[in-house]
């Protein structure tokens, strides 16, 4: 489903006047312009995959897709999906502040016990 959405978005960006006029058409023309500028700086074979990784990374970061679905769309396993996201700067594990503080406090307590022996 995500790949179909991505393909439709890219097709619309390449042909902005089809079914898109006015403000929507302008948005798609802007997307097309940005896409081609970025594509010119990347290797042509790898650019669509990189865009897909960024798209999936943002969706995963927002909690809209699972790692399993992201891996399935990219045609890899979860471990590779995590590696790809990490390589592009996405956070794999994103703890809430309260949970992170609890982990830090627990680590400090364990470190204090170990050093006091």
MARROTOR-585436 format. One record per residue: residue number from 1; residue in three letters; x, y, z of N, C-alpha, C in turn. Coordinates in Angstrom, 1 decimal. Layout:
BEGIN
resi:NUM resn:ALA npx:X npy:Y npz:Z capx:X capy:Y capz:Z cpx:X cpy:Y cpz:Z;
...
This chain:
BEGIN
resi:1 resn:UNK npx:0.8 npy:-1.2 npz:0.0 capx:0.0 capy:0.0 capz:0.0 cpx:0.9 cpy:1.3 cpz:0.0;
resi:2 resn:UNK npx:1.9 npy:1.3 npz:0.8 capx:2.8 capy:2.4 capz:0.9 cpx:3.5 cpy:2.6 cpz:-0.4;
resi:3 resn:UNK npx:4.0 npy:1.5 npz:-1.0 capx:4.7 capy:1.6 capz:-2.2 cpx:3.8 cpy:2.1 cpz:-3.3;
resi:4 resn:UNK npx:2.5 npy:1.7 npz:-3.3 capx:1.6 capy:2.2 capz:-4.3 cpx:1.3 cpy:3.7 cpz:-4.1;
resi:5 resn:UNK npx:1.2 npy:4.2 npz:-2.9 capx:1.1 capy:5.6 capz:-2.6 cpx:2.3 cpy:6.4 cpz:-3.1;
resi:6 resn:UNK npx:3.5 npy:5.8 npz:-2.8 capx:4.7 capy:6.5 capz:-3.2 cpx:4.8 cpy:6.6 cpz:-4.7;
resi:7 resn:UNK npx:4.5 npy:5.4 npz:-5.4 capx:4.5 capy:5.4 capz:-6.9 cpx:3.5 cpy:6.4 cpz:-7.5;
resi:8 resn:UNK npx:2.3 npy:6.5 npz:-6.9 capx:1.3 capy:7.5 capz:-7.3 cpx:1.8 cpy:8.9 cpz:-7.1;
resi:9 resn:UNK npx:2.5 npy:9.2 npz:-6.0 capx:3.0 capy:10.5 capz:-5.7 cpx:4.0 cpy:10.9 cpz:-6.7;
resi:10 resn:UNK npx:4.9 npy:10.0 npz:-7.0 capx:6.0 capy:10.3 capz:-8.0 cpx:5.4 cpy:10.5 cpz:-9.4;
resi:11 resn:UNK npx:4.4 npy:9.7 npz:-9.8 capx:3.8 capy:9.8 capz:-11.1 cpx:3.1 cpy:11.2 cpz:-11.2;
resi:12 resn:UNK npx:2.5 npy:11.6 npz:-10.1 capx:1.8 capy:12.9 capz:-10.1 cpx:2.8 cpy:14.0 cpz:-10.1;
resi:13 resn:UNK npx:3.9 npy:13.8 npz:-9.5 capx:5.0 capy:14.8 capz:-9.5 cpx:5.6 cpy:15.0 cpz:-10.9;
resi:14 resn:UNK npx:5.7 npy:13.9 npz:-11.6 capx:6.2 capy:14.0 capz:-13.0 cpx:5.2 cpy:14.6 cpz:-13.9;
resi:15 resn:UNK npx:3.9 npy:14.4 npz:-13.7 capx:2.8 capy:14.9 capz:-14.5 cpx:1.9 cpy:15.8 cpz:-13.7;
resi:16 resn:UNK npx:2.3 npy:16.9 npz:-13.3 capx:1.5 capy:17.7 capz:-12.3 cpx:0.2 cpy:18.2 cpz:-12.8;
resi:17 resn:UNK npx:0.0 npy:18.3 npz:-14.0 capx:-1.3 capy:18.8 capz:-14.5 cpx:-2.4 cpy:17.8 cpz:-14.6;
resi:18 resn:UNK npx:-2.0 npy:16.5 npz:-14.5 capx:-3.1 capy:15.5 capz:-14.5 cpx:-3.8 cpy:15.4 cpz:-13.2;
resi:19 resn:UNK npx:-5.0 npy:15.7 npz:-13.2 capx:-5.9 capy:15.6 capz:-12.0 cpx:-5.4 cpy:16.6 cpz:-10.8;
resi:20 resn:UNK npx:-4.5 npy:17.5 npz:-11.1 capx:-4.1 capy:18.4 capz:-10.1 cpx:-4.0 cpy:19.8 cpz:-10.7;
resi:21 resn:UNK npx:-4.8 npy:20.7 npz:-10.2 capx:-4.8 capy:22.0 capz:-10.7 cpx:-4.8 cpy:23.0 cpz:-9.5;
resi:22 resn:UNK npx:-4.5 npy:24.2 npz:-9.8 capx:-4.5 capy:25.2 capz:-8.7 cpx:-3.4 cpy:25.0 cpz:-7.7;
resi:23 resn:UNK npx:-3.8 npy:25.1 npz:-6.4 capx:-2.8 capy:25.0 capz:-5.3 cpx:-2.2 cpy:23.6 cpz:-5.3;
resi:24 resn:UNK npx:-3.1 npy:22.6 npz:-5.5 capx:-2.6 capy:21.2 capz:-5.5 cpx:-1.6 cpy:21.0 cpz:-6.6;
resi:25 resn:UNK npx:-1.9 npy:21.5 npz:-7.8 capx:-0.9 capy:21.4 capz:-8.9 cpx:0.4 cpy:22.1 cpz:-8.6;
resi:26 resn:UNK npx:0.3 npy:23.2 npz:-8.0 capx:1.5 capy:23.9 capz:-7.6 cpx:2.4 cpy:23.1 cpz:-6.6;
resi:27 resn:UNK npx:1.7 npy:22.5 npz:-5.7 capx:2.4 capy:21.7 capz:-4.7 cpx:3.1 cpy:20.5 cpz:-5.4;
resi:28 resn:UNK npx:2.5 npy:19.9 npz:-6.3 capx:3.1 capy:18.8 capz:-7.0 cpx:4.2 cpy:19.2 cpz:-7.9;
resi:29 resn:UNK npx:4.1 npy:20.4 npz:-8.5 capx:5.2 capy:20.9 capz:-9.3 cpx:6.4 cpy:21.2 cpz:-8.4;
resi:30 resn:UNK npx:6.2 npy:21.7 npz:-7.2 capx:7.2 capy:22.0 capz:-6.2 cpx:7.9 cpy:20.6 cpz:-5.8;
resi:31 resn:UNK npx:7.1 npy:19.6 npz:-5.6 capx:7.6 capy:18.3 capz:-5.2 cpx:8.5 cpy:17.8 cpz:-6.4;
resi:32 resn:UNK npx:8.0 npy:17.9 npz:-7.6 capx:8.7 capy:17.4 capz:-8.8 cpx:10.0 cpy:18.2 cpz:-8.9;
resi:33 resn:UNK npx:10.0 npy:19.5 npz:-8.7 capx:11.3 capy:20.2 capz:-8.7 cpx:12.3 cpy:19.8 cpz:-7.7;
resi:34 resn:UNK npx:11.8 npy:19.7 npz:-6.5 capx:12.7 capy:19.2 capz:-5.4 cpx:13.3 cpy:17.8 cpz:-5.7;
resi:35 resn:UNK npx:12.4 npy:16.9 npz:-6.2 capx:12.7 capy:15.5 capz:-6.4 cpx:13.8 cpy:15.5 cpz:-7.5;
resi:36 resn:UNK npx:13.7 npy:16.3 npz:-8.5 capx:14.7 capy:16.2 capz:-9.6 cpx:16.0 cpy:16.9 cpz:-9.2;
resi:37 resn:UNK npx:16.0 npy:17.9 npz:-8.3 capx:17.2 capy:18.5 capz:-7.8 cpx:17.9 cpy:17.5 cpz:-7.0;
resi:38 resn:UNK npx:17.2 npy:16.9 npz:-6.1 capx:17.9 capy:15.9 capz:-5.2 cpx:18.4 cpy:14.7 cpz:-6.0;
resi:39 resn:UNK npx:17.6 npy:14.3 npz:-7.0 capx:18.0 capy:13.1 capz:-7.8 cpx:19.3 cpy:13.4 cpz:-8.6;
resi:40 resn:UNK npx:19.5 npy:14.7 npz:-9.0 capx:20.7 capy:15.0 capz:-9.7 cpx:21.9 cpy:14.8 cpz:-8.9;
resi:41 resn:UNK npx:21.8 npy:14.9 npz:-7.6 capx:23.0 capy:14.7 capz:-6.7 cpx:23.2 cpy:13.3 cpz:-6.3;
resi:42 resn:UNK npx:22.3 npy:12.4 npz:-6.6 capx:22.4 capy:11.0 capz:-6.2 cpx:22.6 cpy:10.1 cpz:-7.4;
resi:43 resn:UNK npx:23.0 npy:8.9 npz:-7.1 capx:23.1 capy:7.9 capz:-8.2 cpx:21.7 cpy:7.6 cpz:-8.6;
resi:44 resn:UNK npx:21.4 npy:7.5 npz:-9.9 capx:20.0 capy:7.3 capz:-10.4 cpx:19.4 cpy:6.0 cpz:-9.9;
resi:45 resn:UNK npx:20.3 npy:4.9 npz:-9.8 capx:19.7 capy:3.6 capz:-9.4 cpx:19.3 cpy:3.6 cpz:-8.0;
resi:46 resn:UNK npx:20.0 npy:4.3 npz:-7.1 capx:19.7 capy:4.3 capz:-5.7 cpx:18.7 cpy:5.3 cpz:-5.2;
resi:47 resn:UNK npx:18.5 npy:6.3 npz:-5.9 capx:17.7 capy:7.4 capz:-5.4 cpx:16.2 cpy:7.0 cpz:-5.1;
resi:48 resn:UNK npx:15.5 npy:6.3 npz:-5.9 capx:14.1 capy:5.9 capz:-5.5 cpx:14.1 cpy:5.1 cpz:-4.2;
resi:49 resn:UNK npx:15.1 npy:4.2 npz:-4.0 capx:15.1 capy:3.4 capz:-2.8 cpx:15.4 cpy:4.3 cpz:-1.6;
resi:50 resn:UNK npx:16.3 npy:5.3 npz:-1.8 capx:16.6 capy:6.2 capz:-0.7 cpx:15.4 cpy:7.0 cpz:-0.3;
resi:51 resn:UNK npx:14.6 npy:7.5 npz:-1.3 capx:13.4 capy:8.2 capz:-1.0 cpx:12.4 cpy:7.3 cpz:-0.2;
resi:52 resn:UNK npx:12.3 npy:6.0 npz:-0.6 capx:11.5 capy:5.1 capz:0.0 cpx:11.9 cpy:4.9 cpz:1.5;
resi:53 resn:UNK npx:13.2 npy:4.8 npz:1.7 capx:13.7 capy:4.6 capz:3.1 cpx:13.4 cpy:5.8 cpz:3.9;
resi:54 resn:UNK npx:13.5 npy:7.0 npz:3.4 capx:13.2 capy:8.2 capz:4.1 cpx:11.7 cpy:8.3 cpz:4.4;
resi:55 resn:UNK npx:10.9 npy:7.9 npz:3.5 capx:9.4 capy:7.9 capz:3.7 cpx:9.1 cpy:6.9 cpz:4.7;
resi:56 resn:UNK npx:9.6 npy:5.7 npz:4.6 capx:9.3 capy:4.7 capz:5.6 cpx:9.9 cpy:5.1 cpz:7.0;
resi:57 resn:UNK npx:11.0 npy:5.7 npz:7.0 capx:11.6 capy:6.1 capz:8.3 cpx:10.7 cpy:7.1 cpz:9.0;
resi:58 resn:UNK npx:10.2 npy:8.1 npz:8.3 capx:9.3 capy:9.0 capz:8.9 cpx:8.0 cpy:8.4 cpz:9.4;
resi:59 resn:UNK npx:7.4 npy:7.5 npz:8.6 capx:6.2 capy:6.8 capz:9.0 cpx:6.5 cpy:5.9 cpz:10.2;
resi:60 resn:UNK npx:7.6 npy:5.3 npz:10.2 capx:8.0 capy:4.4 capz:11.4 cpx:8.2 cpy:5.3 cpz:12.6;
resi:61 resn:UNK npx:8.9 npy:6.4 npz:12.5 capx:9.1 capy:7.3 capz:13.6 cpx:7.8 cpy:7.9 cpz:14.2;
resi:62 resn:UNK npx:6.8 npy:8.1 npz:13.3 capx:5.5 capy:8.6 capz:13.8 cpx:4.6 cpy:7.5 cpz:14.3;
resi:63 resn:UNK npx:5.1 npy:6.2 npz:14.2 capx:4.3 capy:5.1 capz:14.7 cpx:3.2 cpy:4.7 cpz:13.8;
resi:64 resn:UNK npx:3.2 npy:5.1 npz:12.6 capx:2.2 capy:4.8 capz:11.6 cpx:2.4 cpy:3.4 cpz:10.9;
resi:65 resn:UNK npx:3.6 npy:2.9 npz:10.9 capx:3.9 capy:1.6 capz:10.4 cpx:4.8 cpy:0.8 cpz:11.4;
resi:66 resn:UNK npx:4.8 npy:-0.5 npz:11.3 capx:5.6 capy:-1.3 capz:12.1 cpx:6.9 cpy:-1.5 cpz:11.3;
resi:67 resn:UNK npx:7.9 npy:-2.0 npz:12.1 capx:9.2 capy:-2.4 capz:11.4 cpx:9.0 cpy:-3.5 cpz:10.4;
resi:68 resn:UNK npx:8.1 npy:-4.4 npz:10.8 capx:7.8 capy:-5.5 capz:9.9 cpx:7.3 cpy:-5.1 cpz:8.5;
resi:69 resn:UNK npx:6.4 npy:-4.1 npz:8.6 capx:5.8 capy:-3.6 capz:7.3 cpx:6.8 cpy:-2.8 cpz:6.5;
resi:70 resn:UNK npx:7.6 npy:-2.0 npz:7.2 capx:8.7 capy:-1.3 capz:6.5 cpx:9.7 cpy:-2.2 cpz:5.9;
resi:71 resn:UNK npx:10.0 npy:-3.3 npz:6.6 capx:11.0 capy:-4.3 capz:6.0 cpx:10.3 cpy:-5.0 cpz:4.8;
resi:72 resn:UNK npx:9.1 npy:-5.3 npz:4.9 capx:8.4 capy:-6.0 capz:3.8 cpx:8.3 cpy:-5.1 cpz:2.6;
resi:73 resn:UNK npx:8.1 npy:-3.8 npz:2.7 capx:8.0 capy:-2.9 capz:1.6 cpx:9.4 cpy:-2.8 cpz:0.9;
resi:74 resn:UNK npx:10.4 npy:-2.8 npz:1.7 capx:11.8 capy:-2.7 capz:1.2 cpx:12.3 cpy:-4.0 cpz:0.7;
resi:75 resn:UNK npx:11.6 npy:-5.1 npz:1.1 capx:12.1 capy:-6.4 capz:0.6 cpx:13.3 cpy:-6.9 cpz:1.4;
resi:76 resn:UNK npx:13.3 npy:-6.6 npz:2.7 capx:14.4 capy:-7.0 capz:3.5 cpx:13.9 cpy:-7.5 cpz:4.9;
resi:77 resn:UNK npx:14.8 npy:-8.0 npz:5.8 capx:14.3 capy:-8.4 capz:7.1 cpx:14.3 cpy:-7.2 cpz:8.0;
resi:78 resn:UNK npx:13.8 npy:-7.4 npz:9.3 capx:13.7 capy:-6.2 capz:10.2 cpx:15.1 cpy:-5.7 cpz:10.6;
resi:79 resn:UNK npx:16.1 npy:-6.6 npz:10.8 capx:17.4 capy:-6.2 capz:11.1 cpx:18.0 cpy:-5.3 cpz:10.1;
resi:80 resn:UNK npx:17.8 npy:-5.6 npz:8.8 capx:18.3 capy:-4.8 capz:7.7 cpx:17.5 cpy:-3.4 cpz:7.7;
resi:81 resn:UNK npx:16.2 npy:-3.5 npz:7.9 capx:15.4 capy:-2.3 capz:8.0 cpx:15.9 cpy:-1.3 cpz:9.1;
resi:82 resn:UNK npx:16.2 npy:-1.9 npz:10.2 capx:16.8 capy:-1.0 capz:11.3 cpx:18.1 cpy:-0.5 cpz:10.9;
resi:83 resn:UNK npx:18.9 npy:-1.3 npz:10.3 capx:20.3 capy:-0.8 capz:9.8 cpx:20.1 cpy:0.3 cpz:8.8;
resi:84 resn:UNK npx:19.2 npy:0.2 npz:7.9 capx:19.0 capy:1.2 capz:6.9 cpx:18.5 cpy:2.5 cpz:7.5;
resi:85 resn:UNK npx:17.6 npy:2.4 npz:8.4 capx:17.1 capy:3.6 capz:9.1 cpx:18.2 cpy:4.3 cpz:9.9;
resi:86 resn:UNK npx:18.9 npy:3.5 npz:10.6 capx:20.0 capy:4.0 capz:11.4 cpx:21.0 cpy:4.7 cpz:10.6;
resi:87 resn:UNK npx:21.4 npy:4.1 npz:9.4 capx:22.4 capy:4.7 capz:8.5 cpx:21.9 cpy:6.1 cpz:8.0;
resi:88 resn:UNK npx:20.6 npy:6.3 npz:7.9 capx:20.0 capy:7.5 capz:7.4 cpx:19.7 cpy:8.5 cpz:8.5;
resi:89 resn:UNK npx:20.1 npy:8.2 npz:9.8 capx:19.9 capy:9.1 capz:10.9 cpx:18.6 cpy:9.0 cpz:11.6;
resi:90 resn:UNK npx:17.8 npy:8.0 npz:11.4 capx:16.5 capy:7.8 capz:12.1 cpx:16.8 cpy:7.1 cpz:13.4;
resi:91 resn:UNK npx:16.0 npy:7.5 npz:14.5 capx:16.1 capy:6.8 capz:15.8 cpx:15.4 cpy:5.5 cpz:15.7;
resi:92 resn:UNK npx:16.0 npy:4.4 npz:16.0 capx:15.4 capy:3.1 capz:16.0 cpx:14.5 cpy:3.0 cpz:17.3;
resi:93 resn:UNK npx:15.1 npy:3.4 npz:18.4 capx:14.3 capy:3.3 capz:19.7 cpx:14.1 cpy:4.7 cpz:20.2;
resi:94 resn:UNK npx:12.9 npy:5.0 npz:20.4 capx:12.6 capy:6.4 capz:20.9 cpx:11.8 cpy:6.3 cpz:22.2;
resi:95 resn:UNK npx:12.5 npy:6.3 npz:23.3 capx:11.9 capy:6.2 capz:24.6 cpx:11.2 cpy:7.5 cpz:25.0;
resi:96 resn:UNK npx:10.1 npy:7.5 npz:25.6 capx:9.5 capy:8.7 capz:26.2 cpx:10.5 cpy:9.2 cpz:27.3;
resi:97 resn:UNK npx:10.4 npy:10.5 npz:27.6 capx:11.4 capy:11.1 capz:28.6 cpx:11.3 cpy:10.5 cpz:29.9;
resi:98 resn:UNK npx:10.1 npy:10.1 npz:30.4 capx:9.9 capy:9.5 capz:31.7 cpx:10.6 cpy:8.1 cpz:31.8;
resi:99 resn:UNK npx:10.4 npy:7.3 npz:30.7 capx:11.0 capy:6.0 capz:30.6 cpx:12.5 cpy:6.1 cpz:30.5;
resi:100 resn:UNK npx:13.0 npy:7.1 npz:29.8 capx:14.4 capy:7.2 capz:29.7 cpx:15.1 cpy:7.6 cpz:31.0;
resi:101 resn:UNK npx:14.4 npy:8.5 npz:31.7 capx:14.9 capy:8.9 capz:33.1 cpx:14.9 cpy:7.7 cpz:34.0;
resi:102 resn:UNK npx:13.9 npy:6.9 npz:34.0 capx:13.8 capy:5.7 capz:34.8 cpx:15.0 cpy:4.7 cpz:34.5;
resi:103 resn:UNK npx:15.3 npy:4.5 npz:33.2 capx:16.4 capy:3.7 capz:32.8 cpx:17.7 cpy:4.3 cpz:33.3;
resi:104 resn:UNK npx:17.9 npy:5.6 npz:33.2 capx:19.1 capy:6.2 capz:33.7 cpx:19.3 cpy:6.1 cpz:35.2;
resi:105 resn:UNK npx:18.2 npy:6.3 npz:35.9 capx:18.2 capy:6.1 capz:37.4 cpx:18.6 cpy:4.7 cpz:37.7;
resi:106 resn:UNK npx:18.0 npy:3.7 npz:37.1 capx:18.3 capy:2.3 capz:37.4 cpx:19.7 cpy:2.0 cpz:37.1;
resi:107 resn:UNK npx:20.2 npy:2.5 npz:36.0 capx:21.6 capy:2.3 capz:35.6 cpx:22.6 cpy:2.9 cpz:36.7;
resi:108 resn:UNK npx:22.2 npy:4.1 npz:37.2 capx:23.0 capy:4.7 capz:38.2 cpx:23.0 cpy:3.9 cpz:39.5;
resi:109 resn:UNK npx:21.9 npy:3.4 npz:39.9 capx:21.8 capy:2.5 capz:41.1 cpx:22.6 cpy:1.3 cpz:40.9;
resi:110 resn:UNK npx:22.5 npy:0.6 npz:39.8 capx:23.3 capy:-0.6 capz:39.6 cpx:24.8 cpy:-0.3 cpz:39.6;
resi:111 resn:UNK npx:25.2 npy:0.8 npz:39.0 capx:26.6 capy:1.2 capz:39.0 cpx:27.1 cpy:1.5 cpz:40.4;
resi:112 resn:UNK npx:26.3 npy:2.1 npz:41.2 capx:26.6 capy:2.4 capz:42.6 cpx:26.8 cpy:1.1 cpz:43.4;
resi:113 resn:UNK npx:25.9 npy:0.2 npz:43.2 capx:26.0 capy:-1.1 capz:43.9 cpx:27.3 cpy:-1.9 cpz:43.5;
resi:114 resn:UNK npx:27.6 npy:-1.8 npz:42.2 capx:28.8 capy:-2.6 capz:41.7 cpx:30.1 cpy:-1.9 cpz:42.3;
resi:115 resn:UNK npx:30.2 npy:-0.6 npz:42.3 capx:31.4 capy:0.1 capz:42.8 cpx:31.5 cpy:0.0 cpz:44.3;
resi:116 resn:UNK npx:30.5 npy:-0.2 npz:45.0 capx:30.5 capy:-0.3 capz:46.5 cpx:30.9 cpy:-1.7 cpz:47.0;
resi:117 resn:UNK npx:31.1 npy:-2.7 npz:46.1 capx:31.5 capy:-4.0 capz:46.6 cpx:32.9 cpy:-4.1 cpz:47.0;
